[in-house]
């Protein structure tokens, strides 16, 4: 069965990401940490394996070579109706996706920041209103 390092390389390349991009998406401070995993020099801890499985939408078993199929999709199992998490994912996608577009046009960094700030503002307002209304119930 393929090793973790091989699977990481394949999954990253399927996404078209660089090692640096993948490291950023995993909130790693050093690109070399992720590179060491791909080169088989080091291995991530179990918590990071969970984050990696979520990022690539495969099971931890698939990552470590216990299963050869990647049919299991964490995104299909962990459906969460919490809008906060959905909006946080949108914010992350805006910050890290390359070639983000708005109305089929490339989006400028200033617009990404405006959208991000607006999401934060709306989320804070909605949380305050929800708290206030729940007190009345």
N, CA, C and O atoms as a MOPAC input file, in Angstrom:
PM7 MOZYME 1SCF
protein

 N      0.84200 1    -1.18600 1     0.00000 1
 C      0.00000 1     0.00000 1     0.00000 1
 C      0.88500 1     1.24700 1     0.00000 1
 O      1.96500 1     1.24900 1     0.59000 1
 N      0.42000 1     2.30200 1    -0.66400 1
 C      1.21400 1     3.52900 1    -0.72700 1
 C      1.43100 1     4.13900 1     0.65600 1
 O      0.59100 1     4.02100 1     1.54800 1
 N      2.56700 1     4.78600 1     0.80500 1
 C      2.89200 1     5.45200 1     2.05400 1
 C      2.19100 1     6.80500 1     2.12000 1
 O      1.74700 1     7.35400 1     1.11200 1
 N      2.11000 1     7.32000 1     3.34500 1
 C      1.50900 1     8.62800 1     3.58100 1
 C      2.14500 1     9.69100 1     2.69100 1
 O      1.44100 1    10.50000 1     2.08600 1
 N      3.46100 1     9.69100 1     2.61200 1
 C      4.15300 1    10.72300 1     1.83800 1
 C      3.70300 1    10.71600 1     0.37400 1
 O      3.49400 1    11.77100 1    -0.22500 1
 N      3.56000 1     9.53300 1    -0.18400 1
 C      3.12700 1     9.39600 1    -1.57500 1
 C      1.68800 1     9.89700 1    -1.74700 1
 O      1.37400 1    10.59300 1    -2.71300 1
 N      0.83000 1     9.53600 1    -0.80900 1
 C     -0.57000 1     9.97100 1    -0.89200 1
 C     -0.68300 1    11.48700 1    -0.77000 1
 O     -1.47400 1    12.11100 1    -1.47700 1
 N      0.10100 1    12.07600 1     0.11900 1
 C      0.06800 1    13.54000 1     0.26100 1
 C      0.44900 1    14.22200 1    -1.04300 1
 O     -0.18900 1    15.18900 1    -1.45900 1
 N      1.48200 1    13.71600 1    -1.67600 1
 C      1.94000 1    14.29700 1    -2.94200 1
 C      0.85500 1    14.19100 1    -4.00400 1
 O      0.55500 1    15.16700 1    -4.69300 1
 N      0.27100 1    13.01200 1    -4.13500 1
 C     -0.77700 1    12.79600 1    -5.14700 1
 C     -1.97300 1    13.70100 1    -4.89800 1
 O     -2.46900 1    14.34600 1    -5.82100 1
 N     -2.43900 1    13.75200 1    -3.65300 1
 C     -3.61500 1    14.57100 1    -3.33800 1
 C     -3.34700 1    16.05300 1    -3.58200 1
 O     -4.19700 1    16.76500 1    -4.11600 1
 N     -2.17000 1    16.51000 1    -3.19100 1
 C     -1.82800 1    17.92100 1    -3.40300 1
 C     -1.77300 1    18.24500 1    -4.89300 1
 O     -2.30500 1    19.26400 1    -5.33500 1
 N     -1.13400 1    17.38100 1    -5.65300 1
 C     -1.01400 1    17.61800 1    -7.09500 1
 C     -2.37300 1    17.56500 1    -7.78600 1
 O     -2.60800 1    18.30200 1    -8.74400 1
 N     -3.26500 1    16.70500 1    -7.31300 1
 C     -4.61700 1    16.66200 1    -7.88300 1
 C     -5.34100 1    17.99300 1    -7.68900 1
 O     -6.13800 1    18.40300 1    -8.53300 1
 N     -5.06100 1    18.65400 1    -6.58700 1
 C     -5.66800 1    19.96400 1    -6.32100 1
 C     -4.96100 1    21.07800 1    -7.08400 1
 O     -5.49200 1    22.18100 1    -7.20900 1
 N     -3.76400 1    20.79400 1    -7.59400 1
 C     -2.99600 1    21.81600 1    -8.29400 1
 C     -2.33500 1    22.81200 1    -7.35900 1
 O     -2.04000 1    23.93800 1    -7.76000 1
 N     -2.09900 1    22.40800 1    -6.11400 1
 C     -1.51500 1    23.28900 1    -5.11800 1
 C     -0.01600 1    23.06800 1    -5.01000 1
 O      0.48500 1    21.97300 1    -5.26900 1
 N      0.68600 1    24.11100 1    -4.62900 1
 C      2.09700 1    23.98900 1    -4.29200 1
 C      2.20500 1    23.49800 1    -2.84400 1
 O      1.21700 1    23.46500 1    -2.11000 1
 N      3.40600 1    23.12500 1    -2.45500 1
 C      3.60900 1    22.74400 1    -1.05800 1
 C      3.33500 1    23.93500 1    -0.14300 1
 O      2.75000 1    23.78200 1     0.92900 1
 N      3.76200 1    25.11800 1    -0.57300 1
 C      3.54300 1    26.32400 1     0.22900 1
 C      2.05000 1    26.60300 1     0.40700 1
 O      1.60400 1    26.94600 1     1.50200 1
 N      1.28300 1    26.45400 1    -0.67200 1
 C     -0.16800 1    26.67700 1    -0.60300 1
 C     -0.80800 1    25.67000 1     0.34600 1
 O     -1.66200 1    26.03200 1     1.15600 1
 N     -0.40500 1    24.42900 1     0.24900 1
 C     -0.96100 1    23.39100 1     1.12100 1
 C     -0.60600 1    23.68000 1     2.57200 1
 O     -1.45200 1    23.54200 1     3.45600 1
 N      0.62500 1    24.07700 1     2.82500 1
 C      1.04800 1    24.42200 1     4.18800 1
 C      0.20700 1    25.57200 1     4.73700 1
 O     -0.19300 1    25.54000 1     5.90100 1
 N     -0.06600 1    26.58500 1     3.91800 1
 C     -0.91200 1    27.70400 1     4.35200 1
 C     -2.31800 1    27.23200 1     4.68500 1
 O     -2.90200 1    27.65100 1     5.68500 1
 N     -2.85500 1    26.36600 1     3.85000 1
 C     -4.21000 1    25.86500 1     4.08300 1
 C     -4.30500 1    25.03500 1     5.36200 1
 O     -5.37400 1    24.92200 1     5.96200 1
 N     -3.19200 1    24.46300 1     5.76700 1
 C     -3.13900 1    23.68500 1     7.00900 1
 C     -2.69100 1    24.54400 1     8.19900 1
 O     -2.49400 1    24.03600 1     9.30300 1
 N     -2.53400 1    25.84500 1     7.95800 1
 C     -2.11500 1    26.80400 1     8.99100 1
 C     -0.75300 1    26.45300 1     9.58400 1
 O     -0.51900 1    26.63400 1    10.77900 1
 N      0.13300 1    25.95500 1     8.74500 1
 C      1.49400 1    25.64300 1     9.18900 1
 C      2.36100 1    26.89000 1     9.05800 1
 O      2.24400 1    27.63100 1     8.08100 1
 N      3.21500 1    27.11900 1    10.02100 1
 C      4.10200 1    28.28100 1     9.97800 1
 C      5.22400 1    28.10600 1     8.97000 1
 O      5.70500 1    29.08100 1     8.39300 1
 N      5.64200 1    26.86200 1     8.75700 1
 C      6.77400 1    26.60300 1     7.86400 1
 C      6.37000 1    25.63900 1     6.75500 1
 O      5.82600 1    24.56600 1     7.01500 1
 N      6.64200 1    26.03700 1     5.52400 1
 C      6.39000 1    25.16300 1     4.38400 1
 C      7.21400 1    23.89000 1     4.50700 1
 O      6.79300 1    22.82500 1     4.05600 1
 N      8.38600 1    23.99900 1     5.11700 1
 C      9.26200 1    22.82900 1     5.24000 1
 C      8.62400 1    21.71700 1     6.05600 1
 O      8.92600 1    20.54400 1     5.83700 1
 N      7.75000 1    22.06000 1     6.98800 1
 C      7.05800 1    21.02600 1     7.77200 1
 C      6.25800 1    20.13900 1     6.84000 1
 O      6.35700 1    18.91300 1     6.90200 1
 N      5.46200 1    20.75800 1     5.97300 1
 C      4.67700 1    19.97000 1     5.03100 1
 C      5.59500 1    19.22500 1     4.06400 1
 O      5.36100 1    18.05400 1     3.76500 1
 N      6.62000 1    19.88500 1     3.58100 1
 C      7.57300 1    19.24500 1     2.66900 1
 C      8.20100 1    18.00500 1     3.28700 1
 O      8.38300 1    16.99400 1     2.60800 1
 N      8.53200 1    18.07700 1     4.56700 1
 C      9.10300 1    16.91400 1     5.25200 1
 C      8.12900 1    15.74500 1     5.29300 1
 O      8.54800 1    14.58800 1     5.25100 1
 N      6.83300 1    16.03500 1     5.37600 1
 C      5.83700 1    14.95800 1     5.34300 1
 C      5.81000 1    14.30400 1     3.96700 1
 O      5.76200 1    13.07900 1     3.85300 1
 N      5.84100 1    15.13100 1     2.92000 1
 C      5.82100 1    14.57300 1     1.56500 1
 C      7.09300 1    13.78900 1     1.25500 1
 O      7.05000 1    12.79200 1     0.53400 1
 N      8.21200 1    14.23300 1     1.79400 1
 C      9.47800 1    13.52400 1     1.54200 1
 C      9.63700 1    12.30600 1     2.44200 1
 O     10.59400 1    11.54600 1     2.28900 1
 N      8.71800 1    12.11100 1     3.37400 1
 C      8.78500 1    10.96300 1     4.26800 1
 C      9.80900 1    11.11600 1     5.38000 1
 O     10.16700 1    10.13300 1     6.02800 1
 N     10.28300 1    12.32600 1     5.61100 1
 C     11.27000 1    12.57900 1     6.66800 1
 C     10.59000 1    12.57200 1     8.03400 1
 O     11.13100 1    12.04500 1     9.00600 1
 N      9.41300 1    13.15600 1     8.09400 1
 C      8.61000 1    13.20800 1     9.31800 1
 C      7.17000 1    12.87300 1     8.97300 1
 O      6.79300 1    12.80600 1     7.80300 1
 N      6.36900 1    12.66300 1    10.02000 1
 C      4.94200 1    12.40300 1     9.82400 1
 C      4.14000 1    13.33200 1    10.72000 1
 O      4.57900 1    13.67200 1    11.81900 1
 N      2.96800 1    13.74300 1    10.25900 1
 C      2.12600 1    14.61800 1    11.08100 1
 C      1.53000 1    13.84800 1    12.26000 1
 O      1.39900 1    12.62400 1    12.21500 1
 N      1.17200 1    14.58200 1    13.31400 1
 C      0.51000 1    13.93300 1    14.44100 1
 C     -0.94000 1    13.62900 1    14.07200 1
 O     -1.42100 1    14.04700 1    13.01900 1
 N     -1.62800 1    12.90400 1    14.94100 1
 C     -2.98100 1    12.42900 1    14.62600 1
 C     -3.95500 1    13.58600 1    14.40500 1
 O     -4.82200 1    13.50300 1    13.53500 1
 N     -3.82200 1    14.65400 1    15.17700 1
 C     -4.71200 1    15.80700 1    14.98900 1
 C     -4.49300 1    16.44300 1    13.61900 1
 O     -5.45200 1    16.82700 1    12.95000 1
 N     -3.24000 1    16.55400 1    13.20400 1
 C     -2.94600 1    17.11700 1    11.89500 1
 C     -3.41200 1    16.17000 1    10.79100 1
 O     -3.85500 1    16.62700 1     9.73800 1
 N     -3.31800 1    14.86400 1    11.01300 1
 C     -3.84500 1    13.91900 1    10.02000 1
 C     -5.33700 1    14.15400 1     9.80000 1
 O     -5.83300 1    14.06300 1     8.67700 1
 N     -6.04100 1    14.45600 1    10.88700 1
 C     -7.47700 1    14.74700 1    10.76500 1
 C     -7.68800 1    16.00500 1     9.93000 1
 O     -8.57600 1    16.03900 1     9.07700 1
 N     -6.88100 1    17.03900 1    10.16700 1
 C     -7.00000 1    18.27500 1     9.38200 1
 C     -6.67200 1    18.01900 1     7.90500 1
 O     -7.34100 1    18.53400 1     7.00900 1
 N     -5.64800 1    17.22800 1     7.67600 1
 C     -5.26800 1    16.90800 1     6.29400 1
 C     -6.39000 1    16.14200 1     5.60400 1
 O     -6.70700 1    16.40500 1     4.44300 1
 N     -6.99200 1    15.19000 1     6.32400 1
 C     -8.07800 1    14.40700 1     5.71600 1
 C     -9.25700 1    15.30300 1     5.35300 1
 O     -9.90700 1    15.09700 1     4.32900 1
 N     -9.53200 1    16.30300 1     6.19700 1
 C    -10.61900 1    17.23400 1     5.90100 1
 C    -10.26400 1    18.11300 1     4.69800 1
 O    -11.10600 1    18.37000 1     3.83700 1
 N     -9.02300 1    18.56700 1     4.64800 1
 C     -8.58400 1    19.42400 1     3.54600 1
 C     -8.72200 1    18.70800 1     2.20800 1
 O     -9.21400 1    19.28500 1     1.23800 1
 N     -8.28700 1    17.44900 1     2.15600 1
 C     -8.32000 1    16.69800 1     0.90400 1
 C     -9.60300 1    15.87900 1     0.73900 1
 O     -9.80600 1    15.23800 1    -0.29100 1
 N    -10.45900 1    15.90400 1     1.75000 1
 C    -11.74100 1    15.19500 1     1.73100 1
 C    -11.55800 1    13.69200 1     1.50300 1
 O    -12.22000 1    13.09000 1     0.65700 1
 N    -10.65500 1    13.10900 1     2.27000 1
 C    -10.42100 1    11.66800 1     2.27500 1
 C    -10.34500 1    11.21000 1     3.72900 1
 O    -10.22400 1    12.03700 1     4.63300 1
 N    -10.41500 1     9.91300 1     3.95800 1
 C    -10.32700 1     9.40800 1     5.32600 1
 C     -8.87500 1     9.36500 1     5.78800 1
 O     -7.95000 1     9.32800 1     4.97600 1
 N     -8.69100 1     9.37100 1     7.10000 1
 C     -7.35300 1     9.20500 1     7.66500 1
 C     -6.82800 1     7.82700 1     7.28000 1
 O     -5.64100 1     7.67500 1     6.99200 1
 N     -7.70600 1     6.81800 1     7.27400 1
 C     -7.29500 1     5.46700 1     6.86000 1
 C     -6.70600 1     5.48000 1     5.45400 1
 O     -5.71300 1     4.80200 1     5.19300 1
 N     -7.30400 1     6.23900 1     4.55700 1
 C     -6.77400 1     6.33800 1     3.19900 1
 C     -5.40100 1     7.00800 1     3.21300 1
 O     -4.47500 1     6.55100 1     2.54200 1
 N     -5.27400 1     8.09000 1     3.98000 1
 C     -4.00100 1     8.81300 1     4.03300 1
 C     -2.84900 1     7.91800 1     4.48000 1
 O     -1.75900 1     7.96000 1     3.90800 1
 N     -3.10100 1     7.11000 1     5.50600 1
 C     -2.01500 1     6.30500 1     6.06400 1
 C     -1.87600 1     4.94400 1     5.39200 1
 O     -1.05000 1     4.12900 1     5.80400 1
 N     -2.67900 1     4.69400 1     4.35900 1
 C     -2.51200 1     3.47100 1     3.58800 1
 C     -3.26300 1     2.26900 1     4.11200 1
 O     -3.00700 1     1.14600 1     3.67700 1
 N     -4.19300 1     2.47900 1     5.04400 1
 C     -4.98400 1     1.35900 1     5.55000 1
 C     -6.10500 1     0.98100 1     4.59400 1
 O     -6.60700 1    -0.14300 1     4.63600 1
 N     -6.49400 1     1.89800 1     3.74700 1
 C     -7.51600 1     1.65300 1     2.72800 1
 C     -6.99400 1     2.16300 1     1.39900 1
 O     -6.26100 1     3.15000 1     1.33600 1
 N     -7.38300 1     1.47500 1     0.34400 1
 C     -6.94200 1     1.88200 1    -0.98600 1
 C     -7.96100 1     2.74400 1    -1.71800 1
 O     -7.65600 1     3.29500 1    -2.77600 1
 N     -9.15700 1     2.86600 1    -1.17600 1
 C    -10.13800 1     3.71300 1    -1.84800 1
 C    -10.36000 1     4.96800 1    -1.02300 1
 O    -10.25200 1     4.96800 1     0.20300 1
 N    -10.66400 1     6.00800 1    -1.72000 1
 C    -10.92100 1     7.28000 1    -1.03400 1
 C    -12.38200 1     7.67500 1    -1.21100 1
 O    -12.70900 1     8.85700 1    -1.32500 1
 N    -13.26100 1     6.66500 1    -1.23300 1
 C    -14.68400 1     6.93700 1    -1.40800 1
 C    -15.28300 1     7.66300 1    -0.21000 1
 O    -16.21200 1     8.45500 1    -0.36600 1
 N    -14.76200 1     7.40200 1     0.97700 1
 C    -15.24100 1     8.07000 1     2.17400 1
 C    -14.90400 1     9.55700 1     2.07900 1
 O    -13.75500 1     9.92300 1     1.83400 1
 N    -15.88900 1    10.39200 1     2.27000 1
 C    -15.70200 1    11.83500 1     2.17900 1
 C    -16.12300 1    12.47800 1     3.50500 1
 O    -17.31200 1    12.52100 1     3.81900 1
 N    -15.15800 1    12.97800 1     4.28300 1
 C    -15.52900 1    13.64100 1     5.53500 1
 C    -16.55200 1    14.75500 1     5.32600 1
 O    -17.40000 1    14.98500 1     6.18800 1
 N    -16.48000 1    15.43500 1     4.20800 1
 C    -17.41600 1    16.54000 1     3.96200 1
 C    -18.85800 1    16.05600 1     3.88000 1
 O    -19.78300 1    16.81600 1     4.17000 1
 N    -19.05900 1    14.80300 1     3.48800 1
 C    -20.41300 1    14.26800 1     3.40300 1
 C    -20.91200 1    13.78100 1     4.75000 1
 O    -22.12000 1    13.72400 1     4.98400 1
 N    -20.00200 1    13.43300 1     5.62900 1
 C    -20.37500 1    12.92200 1     6.93900 1
 C    -20.57300 1    14.06100 1     7.92900 1
 O    -21.49800 1    14.03500 1     8.74100 1
 N    -19.71700 1    15.04100 1     7.85900 1
 C    -19.72400 1    16.10200 1     8.85300 1
 C    -20.50600 1    17.32200 1     8.39000 1
 O    -20.01500 1    18.44700 1     8.46900 1
 N    -21.69700 1    17.10300 1     7.91700 1
 C    -22.55000 1    18.22900 1     7.55900 1
 C    -22.93400 1    18.94400 1     8.84800 1
 O    -23.43200 1    18.32100 1     9.78500 1
 N    -22.70800 1    20.22200 1     8.89000 1
 C    -23.00000 1    20.99300 1    10.08300 1
 C    -23.83400 1    22.19700 1     9.67500 1
 O    -23.40900 1    23.01400 1     8.85700 1
 N    -25.01400 1    22.29700 1    10.24700 1
 C    -25.88000 1    23.41900 1     9.86700 1
 C    -25.47100 1    24.74700 1    10.50100 1
 O    -26.17100 1    25.74700 1    10.33900 1
 N    -24.35600 1    24.77100 1    11.21700 1
 C    -23.90600 1    25.99900 1    11.86200 1
 C    -23.37400 1    26.97100 1    10.81100 1
 O    -22.33400 1    26.72600 1    10.20100 1
 N    -24.08000 1    28.05500 1    10.60600 1
 C    -23.72300 1    29.03700 1     9.58100 1
 C    -22.37300 1    29.68200 1     9.87400 1
 O    -21.68700 1    30.12500 1     8.95300 1
 N    -21.98500 1    29.74000 1    11.14900 1
 C    -20.68800 1    30.31200 1    11.50400 1
 C    -19.57100 1    29.54900 1    10.80900 1
 O    -18.66400 1    30.15600 1    10.23900 1
 N    -19.62900 1    28.23000 1    10.85200 1
 C    -18.58700 1    27.41100 1    10.22900 1
 C    -18.61200 1    27.56200 1     8.70800 1
 O    -17.56300 1    27.57800 1     8.06500 1
 N    -19.79500 1    27.67000 1     8.14500 1
 C    -19.91200 1    27.84900 1     6.70300 1
 C    -19.27100 1    29.17300 1     6.27900 1
 O    -18.52100 1    29.22400 1     5.30400 1
 N    -19.57200 1    30.23200 1     7.01300 1
 C    -19.00400 1    31.53600 1     6.68900 1
 C    -17.49100 1    31.56500 1     6.90900 1
 O    -16.77000 1    32.21200 1     6.14900 1
 N    -17.00900 1    30.88000 1     7.92800 1
 C    -15.56200 1    30.79600 1     8.14600 1
 C    -14.88500 1    30.06600 1     6.98400 1
 O    -13.77900 1    30.42800 1     6.58000 1
 N    -15.54500 1    29.04600 1     6.45300 1
 C    -14.98400 1    28.33200 1     5.30500 1
 C    -14.94400 1    29.24900 1     4.07500 1
 O    -13.98200 1    29.22100 1     3.30800 1
 N    -15.97300 1    30.04500 1     3.89700 1
 C    -15.98600 1    31.00100 1     2.78200 1
 C    -14.84300 1    31.99700 1     2.94200 1
 O    -14.15400 1    32.32200 1     1.97500 1
 N    -14.64500 1    32.48000 1     4.16900 1
 C    -13.54600 1    33.42100 1     4.41400 1
 C    -12.20000 1    32.78100 1     4.09300 1
 O    -11.33700 1    33.41400 1     3.48500 1
 N    -12.02300 1    31.53500 1     4.49900 1
 C    -10.76200 1    30.84100 1     4.22700 1
 C    -10.56600 1    30.65800 1     2.72100 1
 O     -9.47100 1    30.87200 1     2.20200 1
 N    -11.62200 1    30.26500 1     2.03200 1
 C    -11.52900 1    30.08800 1     0.58400 1
 C    -11.14100 1    31.39600 1    -0.10300 1
 O    -10.32400 1    31.39700 1    -1.02400 1
 N    -11.71600 1    32.49000 1     0.33600 1
 C    -11.38700 1    33.79800 1    -0.25100 1
 C     -9.92000 1    34.13900 1    -0.06500 1
 O     -9.28100 1    34.67800 1    -0.96900 1
 N     -9.39000 1    33.82600 1     1.09900 1
 C     -7.99800 1    34.18500 1     1.39600 1
 C     -6.99700 1    33.30400 1     0.67000 1
 O     -5.92300 1    33.77700 1     0.29600 1
 N     -7.32300 1    32.03200 1     0.46200 1
 C     -6.31400 1    31.09600 1    -0.02000 1
 C     -6.50800 1    30.60000 1    -1.44500 1
 O     -5.56200 1    30.09500 1    -2.05000 1
 N     -7.68800 1    30.72800 1    -1.98500 1
 C     -7.90200 1    30.27300 1    -3.35500 1
 C     -7.25200 1    31.24800 1    -4.32800 1
 O     -7.31700 1    32.46500 1    -4.15600 1
 N     -6.63800 1    30.69300 1    -5.33200 1
 C     -6.09400 1    31.53600 1    -6.38400 1
 C     -7.16600 1    31.69100 1    -7.46600 1
 O     -8.02400 1    30.82300 1    -7.62400 1
 N     -7.11400 1    32.76600 1    -8.18700 1
 C     -8.03900 1    33.02000 1    -9.29000 1
 C     -9.49600 1    33.11600 1    -8.84500 1
 O    -10.39200 1    32.67300 1    -9.56300 1
 N     -9.74000 1    33.69500 1    -7.66200 1
 C    -11.10800 1    33.91600 1    -7.21200 1
 C    -11.74700 1    34.94100 1    -8.13200 1
 O    -11.11300 1    35.92300 1    -8.51800 1
 N    -12.99600 1    34.70900 1    -8.48000 1
 C    -13.68000 1    35.61400 1    -9.39900 1
 C    -14.97500 1    36.12800 1    -8.78900 1
 O    -15.55900 1    35.51100 1    -7.89900 1
 N    -15.39800 1    37.26300 1    -9.29100 1
 C    -16.66800 1    37.88300 1    -8.93000 1
 C    -17.34100 1    38.26100 1   -10.23700 1
 O    -16.81100 1    39.07400 1   -10.99400 1
 N    -18.48700 1    37.68900 1   -10.50900 1
 C    -19.17700 1    37.91700 1   -11.78100 1
 C    -18.27000 1    37.61600 1   -12.97200 1
 O    -18.21800 1    38.37900 1   -13.93700 1
 N    -17.56400 1    36.50500 1   -12.89000 1
 C    -16.68500 1    36.01300 1   -13.96100 1
 C    -15.50300 1    36.94100 1   -14.25800 1
 O    -14.90800 1    36.87000 1   -15.33400 1
 N    -15.16800 1    37.80900 1   -13.30000 1
 C    -14.03100 1    38.70900 1   -13.44100 1
 C    -13.06100 1    38.45400 1   -12.28700 1
 O    -13.49800 1    38.15500 1   -11.17600 1
 N    -11.77200 1    38.56500 1   -12.52600 1
 C    -10.81200 1    38.41000 1   -11.42400 1
 C    -11.14200 1    39.39600 1   -10.30500 1
 O    -11.50300 1    40.54500 1   -10.55800 1
 N    -11.01300 1    38.93200 1    -9.08500 1
 C    -11.35200 1    39.77900 1    -7.94200 1
 C    -10.06800 1    40.38400 1    -7.36300 1
 O     -9.07500 1    39.68600 1    -7.15800 1
 N    -10.10700 1    41.66500 1    -7.10900 1
 C     -8.93900 1    42.37600 1    -6.59000 1
 C     -8.80300 1    42.12200 1    -5.08900 1
 O     -9.80300 1    41.87900 1    -4.41400 1
 N     -7.58200 1    42.17300 1    -4.56100 1
 C     -7.36500 1    41.93500 1    -3.12600 1
 C     -8.18200 1    42.87500 1    -2.22600 1
 O     -8.63300 1    42.47500 1    -1.15200 1
 N     -8.36700 1    44.11500 1    -2.66700 1
 C     -9.15700 1    45.05200 1    -1.86300 1
 C    -10.60500 1    44.58900 1    -1.74300 1
 O    -11.24200 1    44.78800 1    -0.70900 1
 N    -11.11600 1    43.97800 1    -2.79300 1
 C    -12.49600 1    43.48600 1    -2.77300 1
 C    -12.59800 1    42.25200 1    -1.87400 1
 O    -13.57900 1    42.08400 1    -1.15000 1
 N    -11.57800 1    41.39200 1    -1.92600 1
 C    -11.55100 1    40.22500 1    -1.03600 1
 C    -11.58700 1    40.69100 1     0.41400 1
 O    -12.33100 1    40.14300 1     1.22700 1
 N    -10.78200 1    41.70300 1     0.74000 1
 C    -10.77000 1    42.24400 1     2.10900 1
 C    -12.12700 1    42.83500 1     2.47200 1
 O    -12.59700 1    42.64900 1     3.59500 1
 N    -12.75700 1    43.53700 1     1.55300 1
 C    -14.08400 1    44.10700 1     1.80600 1
 C    -15.09500 1    43.00300 1     2.10300 1
 O    -15.87400 1    43.10900 1     3.05000 1
 N    -15.08400 1    41.94800 1     1.29600 1
 C    -16.01400 1    40.83000 1     1.51300 1
 C    -15.73500 1    40.17000 1     2.85700 1
 O    -16.66200 1    39.85700 1     3.60300 1
 N    -14.46400 1    39.96000 1     3.16500 1
 C    -14.09200 1    39.34200 1     4.43800 1
 C    -14.56900 1    40.19200 1     5.61100 1
 O    -15.17500 1    39.67700 1     6.55100 1
 N    -14.29600 1    41.48900 1     5.55200 1
 C    -14.72900 1    42.39200 1     6.62600 1
 C    -16.25300 1    42.40200 1     6.75800 1
 O    -16.78200 1    42.45100 1     7.86900 1
 N    -16.94900 1    42.35500 1     5.63700 1
 C    -18.40900 1    42.35800 1     5.65400 1
 C    -18.95100 1    41.07800 1     6.28100 1
 O    -19.90900 1    41.11900 1     7.05200 1
 N    -18.34500 1    39.95200 1     5.95300 1
 C    -18.78200 1    38.68400 1     6.55400 1
 C    -18.60500 1    38.74100 1     8.06700 1
 O    -19.49400 1    38.32600 1     8.81100 1
 N    -17.46400 1    39.25100 1     8.52700 1
 C    -17.21600 1    39.37000 1     9.96900 1
 C    -18.26100 1    40.26600 1    10.61500 1
 O    -18.82000 1    39.92800 1    11.65900 1
 N    -18.52100 1    41.40400 1     9.99400 1
 C    -19.51300 1    42.34600 1    10.52800 1
 C    -20.89600 1    41.69500 1    10.60700 1
 O    -21.55200 1    41.74600 1    11.64800 1
 N    -21.33000 1    41.09200 1     9.51600 1
 C    -22.65400 1    40.46600 1     9.49400 1
 C    -22.76300 1    39.32100 1    10.49700 1
 O    -23.79300 1    39.16300 1    11.15300 1
 N    -21.73400 1    38.54800 1    10.61300 1
 C    -21.74200 1    37.44200 1    11.56300 1
 C    -21.84400 1    37.96100 1    12.99700 1
 O    -22.60600 1    37.41900 1    13.79800 1
 N    -21.09100 1    38.99500 1    13.32200 1
 C    -21.17100 1    39.59000 1    14.66800 1
 C    -22.55400 1    40.16300 1    14.94700 1
 O    -23.09200 1    39.98900 1    16.04000 1
 N    -23.12700 1    40.84300 1    13.96600 1
 C    -24.46500 1    41.41500 1    14.13100 1
 C    -25.50700 1    40.31100 1    14.31800 1
 O    -26.38100 1    40.41300 1    15.17900 1
 N    -25.41000 1    39.26600 1    13.51200 1
 C    -26.36200 1    38.15100 1    13.60400 1
 C    -26.24400 1    37.44700 1    14.95400 1
 O    -27.25600 1    37.07800 1    15.55000 1
 N    -25.02300 1    37.25900 1    15.43800 1
 C    -24.83500 1    36.60800 1    16.74100 1
 C    -25.43000 1    37.45800 1    17.86300 1
 O    -26.06900 1    36.93100 1    18.77400 1
 N    -25.22100 1    38.76600 1    17.79400 1
 C    -25.78200 1    39.65900 1    18.81500 1
 C    -27.29900 1    39.62900 1    18.78500 1
 O    -27.94200 1    39.52100 1    19.83000 1
 N    -27.87500 1    39.72500 1    17.59600 1
 C    -29.32500 1    39.70200 1    17.46700 1
 C    -29.89400 1    38.37100 1    17.93900 1
 O    -30.91000 1    38.33900 1    18.63300 1
 N    -29.25400 1    37.29200 1    17.57300 1
 C    -29.72900 1    35.96400 1    17.98700 1
 C    -29.69600 1    35.82800 1    19.50400 1
 O    -30.62900 1    35.28900 1    20.09900 1
 N    -28.63300 1    36.31100 1    20.13200 1
 C    -28.51700 1    36.26100 1    21.60200 1
 C    -29.61700 1    37.08800 1    22.24400 1
 O    -30.25300 1    36.65600 1    23.20500 1
 N    -29.83300 1    38.27000 1    21.71000 1
 C    -30.85100 1    39.17000 1    22.23200 1
 C    -32.24500 1    38.56200 1    22.12100 1
 O    -33.01900 1    38.60800 1    23.07700 1
 N    -32.56800 1    37.99700 1    20.96900 1
 C    -33.89000 1    37.41300 1    20.76700 1
 C    -34.10200 1    36.14200 1    21.59600 1
 O    -35.22100 1    35.84300 1    22.01300 1
 N    -33.03300 1    35.41000 1    21.82600 1
 C    -33.16500 1    34.17600 1    22.63200 1
 C    -33.45300 1    34.52000 1    24.09000 1
 O    -34.09600 1    33.74500 1    24.79700 1
 N    -32.97900 1    35.68200 1    24.54100 1
 C    -33.25800 1    36.11000 1    25.91500 1
 C    -34.73300 1    36.38300 1    26.11800 1
 O    -35.25600 1    36.22800 1    27.22100 1
 N    -35.41700 1    36.79800 1    25.03000 1
 C    -36.84000 1    37.11200 1    25.10100 1
 C    -37.70200 1    35.85900 1    25.08000 1
 O    -38.86800 1    35.90200 1    25.47400 1
 N    -37.14200 1    34.74600 1    24.62600 1
 C    -37.92100 1    33.48300 1    24.54100 1
 C    -38.19500 1    32.89200 1    25.89200 1
 O    -38.83100 1    31.84200 1    25.98900 1

